[in-house]
Amino acid sequence: MTNPCLPECGVARFLTLLNGPWATLIVRELLHGPHRFTELRAALPGISPHTLTSRLRQFEAHGIVTRTTYAEIPPRVEYRLTPLGQGLRDVLDAMGTWAMSVPDPQPDSAS
């Protein structure tokens, strides 16, 4: 996997690291604690295995997530946020607070 340079602008860097809606939703789920791959898929209806794998690998490469494989039969793999990844809690909380302050569109009352 290539590791392109990250942008110097903080906002651009954030958007590069958490590109697309699935990335943020994966982090949201991992903020509740470690998850197995199948647990993440179940919590995120509509995400493809390819997309989930790709995002988890990207997060692992950037130190946002750790992947732990347990020597069991069948093998068990868990994904967990690193302290760096845990730092996204305040960001996601702020995003949620802001989003909930946006009023729902009003129906057109000109009928």
C-alpha positions in Angstrom: 0.0 0.0 0.0 1.5 3.4 -1.0 1.6 6.1 1.6 1.2 9.4 -0.1 2.2 12.6 1.7 -0.6 14.0 3.7 -1.6 17.7 3.1 -0.2 20.3 5.4 -3.6 22.0 6.0 -5.2 20.4 9.0 -8.7 20.4 7.5 -7.4 18.9 4.2 -5.4 16.3 6.2 -8.5 15.4 8.2 -10.6 15.0 5.1 -7.9 12.8 3.5 -7.7 10.5 6.5 -11.4 10.3 7.1 -12.5 10.3 3.4 -16.1 9.4 2.7 -19.0 8.8 5.1 -18.0 5.3 6.0 -14.7 6.3 7.6 -16.4 8.5 10.1 -19.0 5.9 10.9 -16.4 3.2 11.4 -14.7 5.5 14.0 -18.0 6.2 15.6 -18.5 2.4 16.1 -15.0 1.9 17.4 -15.4 4.6 20.0 -17.6 2.2 21.8 -14.8 -0.3 22.1 -13.1 -3.0 20.1 -15.1 -4.7 17.3 -14.6 -7.7 15.1 -15.0 -7.3 11.4 -18.4 -8.9 11.3 -19.6 -6.7 14.2 -18.6 -3.6 12.2 -20.4 -4.8 9.1 -23.5 -5.5 11.1 -23.4 -2.0 12.7 -23.0 -0.4 9.3 -25.7 -1.7 7.0 -24.7 -1.1 3.3 -21.0 -1.1 3.7 -19.2 -3.5 1.4 -16.5 -5.9 2.8 -14.0 -4.3 0.4 -14.8 -0.7 1.7 -14.6 -1.8 5.3 -11.3 -3.6 4.8 -9.8 -0.7 2.8 -10.8 1.9 5.5 -9.5 -0.3 8.3 -6.2 -0.8 6.5 -5.8 2.9 5.9 -6.6 3.6 9.6 -4.0 1.0 10.6 -1.4 2.5 8.3 -1.9 5.9 9.9 -1.9 4.7 13.5 -5.6 5.4 14.1 -6.6 1.7 14.6 -4.8 -1.4 15.8 -5.6 -4.9 14.5 -5.1 -7.7 17.0 -5.2 -11.3 15.9 -5.8 -13.9 18.6 -4.5 -17.5 18.2 -7.8 -19.2 18.5 -9.7 -21.7 16.3 -11.3 -20.0 14.4 -8.9 -17.1 14.5 -10.4 -13.9 16.1 -9.4 -10.5 14.9 -10.4 -7.3 16.7 -10.0 -3.7 15.7 -9.5 -1.0 18.3 -8.9 2.7 18.2 -5.4 3.8 19.3 -5.0 6.9 21.6 -4.7 8.9 18.4 -8.0 7.5 17.1 -9.6 8.1 20.5 -8.8 11.7 20.0 -11.5 11.8 17.3 -14.2 11.5 20.0 -14.3 15.3 20.6 -14.4 15.9 16.8 -17.3 13.5 16.2 -19.2 14.9 19.3 -18.8 18.4 17.9 -19.9 17.3 14.5 -23.0 15.7 16.0 -23.8 18.7 18.1 -23.5 21.1 15.2 -25.6 18.8 12.9 -28.4 18.6 15.4 -28.5 22.4 15.6 -29.4 22.6 11.9 -33.2 22.8 11.5 -35.2 20.4 9.4 -36.3 22.0 6.1 -39.8 23.5 6.3 -42.4 22.1 3.9 -43.4 24.5 1.2 -46.3 26.4 2.7 -47.2 28.1 -0.6 -49.9 25.5 -1.6 
